[in-house]
Amino acid sequence: MDIGSQILVVLIFILLLLSILYFVKKNTEKIKTITLGGTTLIDVQETRRIDTYHRLTLVKVSEKEFLLLTSKNGTSVIQQII
């Protein structure tokens, strides 16, 4: 594979990634909630930043509520609210 075709493949890949980014930014609200038959299956009810590294998110999944604690270093805690 010569250098010209490699550059072409990389450019096509970058254009594909940019088009996916554009689609996601344009349809953020539709992506946040997944609907099934008119009823909401997953609903992000509220998100709050605790500090610069941690965030709390309240999610409702099939009539059950979960509290998600996420941090920038990759650790997450999921707790069902009774």
Summary of the structure (lengths in Angstrom):
residues: 82
radius of gyration: 18.9
end to end distance: 58.9
largest distance: 60.7
contacts: 161
relative contact order: 0.10
helix: 35%
strand: 44%
